[in-house]
């Protein structure tokens, strides 16, 4: 059956599959959902932390403690509409042990949000249990009908802000979400453009860029811009990867597809080398800024696209050290700088003129 037409906004009660991910890096997707969509999450499934306090484990400012249970059977007692896989195991492959529970969830009328590389909609037992209102959202599938990029986003009248970074996994999505939240609070017609599975679960739509063939990657970004641009004043485009990281390939399609009017550089305070490549040293931020602006301009064929601000990730620093790091980055670059989570994104939103 065709399972491609569904409305994620209809989900009111979400179960979050987080086995072993509440206390480790592999659970980043689920932790992001807990931070930005806590009102939707009815229950968390984590066999390692069942019965414990979610607020105490995560430190998140949740309005109320969400129960943690050990398995799908217990989660069904909380009447979820959908189950989101909030953990990314090694290689992005679904552990075989989880498949039995996921099949049981679908048979019980619970849809699945899946950001893993394993395509659950292709599982015969899951596919046979799907019906109107019960679906599988396999995010890491290339959207149909894509074309190569044609720089069409230049025609849009809205501002287009792309978040670029000094490394992978340093807070580009978080900074974009905080800017979107602040812009909306100020009455702007603002939209977050998700380009990865965590962002898509939070926003309810978008494109998972690492599932798109390279020839169509900029076109996939462009398609999202053309869909959201006409009805918004400002688009905040979730960044992926980094030009500094040799394993990263997603940043250039984002620059070309978004045709950004502004860039915001995201950096982790005190980071002097790449996380996965410690032999590679991070250049001065001024040099990184010049590089991104030069690539965006492409020798002048595209308009100048300034890095207008620095979003500094000060996680792990105390208050005095965080403020000192922000001031140092501001002095080095001459640009507005703040930690959007710690101090709000007003400085970054103000920088987008």
N, C-alpha and C positions, 0 to 999 in steps of 0.2 A: 504494500500500500504506500501511497505518497505521504510521507511523514514530515514534509518540509514546511507546511503552513501551520504555525502555532503562534500564540501570543504569550510571551514570557511575563507580561504585565499582569496576566490573570492569576499568577501564582501568588498566594497570600501566606502560605505556610510552607517553609522550606526546611527539609532535613539536610544536614551538612555531614557528609562522610569524611572523617578526619583521622582515621586510624593512625596513631603515632605521630600525627602532624601538628598537634597543639603545642608541642614543646620543641619542635625542630624546624629547620629551614624548608623541608619538603612540604610543609603545610601552608605555604605563603598564600596560595589562592584562597583557601578557606579563611585564613586570618584576615585577608583583605575584605572578604564578604562580611565577616563579623564586624569589621570596623565601619564599613560604609552602608551595609544593608541589614543591621541587626534586627530591625523590626520585622523582617520577613522570616527570620530563622526561628523555628519552633523547637528544634532539638538538634544536638550534635552527637554523632556516632563516633566513639573512640574507645576501643577495648582497653587501651592502656590507662585511660583517665576516667572511666565510667564512675559516676557517683561523686566526683570531685567538683569543686567550684570553678566554673569557667572564668569568672572574673578574676579569681585568685591566680589561675594558671596563666592567663594571657595578659593581665594588667590593663585590659581595654575598659574604657569608661562606659560600660553597658548599663542601660537603664534598669535592667533586672537580670538575675542570673539565669541563663538558659541551661536546661538540664543536659547532662552528658550521659548517654546510655551505651551499652556494650555492643549492640547489634541491631540489624534491620528490624527484627521481630519486635524489640522494645520500642524502636523509633516509630513503628506504625501505630502504636497506642497514642501518639501525639498528633495523628491525623494530618500528615504532610500532603501537600499537593504535588510536590516534586522533591527529588533528592539531587543535591549538587555534590559532585566529587571534588572536594576541596584540597586534595593532596596530589602531589606529582611524584610518584615512585620513580626510581632510577630508570632512565630511558623512556619515561612517559607511558609505559605499558601497564595495563591493568593486571594486578595479581589474580591468578586463577581462583584463589579462595574467595574473592569478592563477587565473582560472577553469579554464584548460586543466590546470594542475597539480592543482587540487582535484578535478577530474573523474578524473584519473589516480590520485589517492590513493584515492578511493572504489572505483574499479575494482580496485585492488590490495588491497581489504579493510580500508582504514583509514577509521574514522569521522571526522566533522568536528564540532568545537565552534565555533560561529559566533556571535560577539557583535555582528556588524555589522547594519545595517538591511537589507541585501540578503538575501532569503530563499533560501538555497541549496537547501532541500528542494523548491522550486518549479522548479528547473532540470531540464528533461526528461532530460538525460543523467545527471545525478547521481541523480535519482529512479529511473531505470531500473536503476541499478547497486546500489541498496540491497537488503539481504537480512537475514535474522536475524543479529544480531550486528554488522551494519554499518549505521550510522544517521547522520543529520544532526541535531545539536542546535542548532536556530535559537532562540537565547535571546530575541531581541527579537520575540517573538510573544505576543500576549495569551493567557493560559491560558483554557481552555474552562470554562464554567459559573460565571463570576464573578457575584457580586451586589454591590450597594452595601453599604458598611460599616454595621454595626449596633452597634458598641461592644461586641461579644461578648468581646473579650480581657479586659475587666474581670473576667470570671468565672474567669479562670485564677488558680491559686494561686502561680505562679512570679513572680519579679521580671522586669521588662521594662525594659531600658535602651536608650534611643534616643540616638544621637549626632547632635547638631545643630551647625551651624557658623557662623562669621562670613563664610564665602564658600564657593564651590564648589571642589572639587579641592584641599583642604588637609589631607587625612589622616583623614577620618572612618572610612573602611573599615579603614585600617591600625590605628587606635586600637581599633576594635571587635574585630578579629582578635587583637590582642595581649591584650586583656582576656579574650577567650574562652580563649586559650592558657593564661593565668595561672590562670584559674578552674578549668580542667580539671586543671592540675598540682596544684591544691590539693584535688582530689577532688570538686569540684562537678559536678553534672550540668548542663553548660553547653552552649549552642548559639549559633553565629553565624548570624544571619538575613540572607542576601544579598538585596540589592535592586537590584543592577546587574550587568552582564555579568562584570566582573572578579571580584566576590565570588562569583558563581554558579560560575565555573570553579574557584575555590579550594574552595568548599564542596560542589560537586557538585549543588546544587539551589538553590531560591529563586525569586524573581520579578524580572524586569527591569521596573522600575516605569515607565520612559519608553516602554514599548511598550503600556501599558494606558490605555484611554480614561479621561478624568478622572472620569466618573461611577462607575467601578468601581475607582479607584485605592486608596481606603481599604479597600475590600472585598478587594482582592488582598493587601494587607498583612495584614489580619485573617485571611485564610485561612491564610497562613503561620504566624501566631501560634497559631491553633487547632490546626494540625497538629503543631507542635513543643512547644507549651507543656505539655501534660499529662505528658510524659515527661522534663521538664527542670526544674531549680531556678531557672535564670536564662537569659534570652535577651538576646543583644547584637545590637541591630538596626542594620544598616548605614544610616547617614544619607545623604541625597541633597540637594544644593543648599543653599540658605540663604535665610531670610526677608529678608536684606539685599540679595540679588542680584535685579535686576529680570527676569532671564532664567529664574529658577528657579520651578518649580511643584510640586515633589515633596515639600517638607517637611511641608506641612499634611496630606496623606493619610497620611504616616508617623506623625504625631502622633496622628491620629484612629484609624487602623487598628491601631496597636500598643497604644494605651491605656497608654502607658509609665508605669511607677511611678517611674522616675528618668530624668533627662536628663544627658548629659555634653557640655559645650561644647568644641568643637574650634576652635583658633585658631592661626594661624601667627605665631610670634614676630616682632615688629617690623612687622607688616602694619598700615598705617594707612589704606589705601584698597583698594577691590576690584581684583582683578587685571585684569579685562577692562573695568572702568569706573572708571578712575583719578580721575574727577571726584567719585565717591561715596566719602565718608570713613567709615571704620569707627567707630561710636560707642564710648564707654567700655564695657569688658566688663560692668560692673555694669548698664548700661542694656540690653545685649543679653540678659543673664540675665533681667532683669525681663520683657522682651518675650516670651521663649520660655515662661517660667513662666505669664505671663498668658494667652497663646494656648492653652497646654495646659489651663489651668483653665477657660477659656471662661466667665468670669463666675461660676463656681461650679457649673455644671451637671456638670462632671467634678471628680474629686478633685484636690487640690493635687499637682503633680508638680514636685519640686525639681530644679534643676540642682545636682548633688551634687559635681561636680568639673570641673576644666578639663584637657583634654588639649592640651598645647602642642607644636606642631611646631617644633623648633629646628634643622631641617635647614639646613646652611650656616654655622651658628655654631660657633665654637670652644668648648672646654669651659667656660672662664670665662664667656663671653657666654651660653651656654646656661643655666648655673646661675643667672646673674643674671636672665635673662628669666623663668625659672620662679619665682624668688623674688618678682619684681615682680608677676607675675600672681597669685601667692598672696596678696600683701599687698593688691593692689587689690580682689580679689573676696572674700577671707576663706575661700576654698575650697581643698581639696587640689588640687595641680597637679603634673604631671610630663610628660615626653616619654616615651611608652610604648615607643617603639623604642629610644631611647638608654639609658633607665634601667629599663626594665621597667614593667609595668602594675600592680604591686602596690598602689601608692597609689590608683589609680582603682578597682580591685576592692574595696579596703578601704572606699572611700567609699560603696559601694552597701550600705546597711543595710536 
